[in-house]
Amino acid sequence: MYVSSSGVKCMTYKPWGYHLILDCADVDNHDRPEVMETFVFELLKDIGMVAWGKCQINHFAEREELAGWTVIQPLTTSTLVLHFLDNTRDMYFDLFSCSEFDTKHVRRLITKYFNPSEMKETFLERQA
């Protein structure tokens, strides 16, 4: 028997992957790539995941209302992506992995580094 991360008992089902989506309003450090990179390194260390290649941090400003930073960190178990919007100071966080991880710890680190005024969570257990 398998017990999912949400506490549901399942007879044979074990998800292939876990996907944490956080929508964070009015964050601090939305324009500081050095803080974003430090956050990524600390997060991966704390949740036991391994980066695959360099952390990519880029600012995009094709249209003013869409301008902001994108952080992409490939993982040996999948991917971590963050998007920061300049005009709203909002952050969109996605962590997908075939390894389980502590979602509460992820939220605590986001609060430590970015201090959002609000954080909405969606957690998916993925299986094709």
Buried (B, 14 or more C-beta within 10 A) or exposed (E): EEEBBEEEEEEEEEBEBBBBBBBBEBBBBBBBBEBBBEBBEEBBEBBEBEBEEEBEBEEEEEEEEEBBBBBBBBBEBBBBBBBBBBEEBBBBBBBBBEBBBEBEEBBEBBEEBBEBEEBEEEEEBEEE
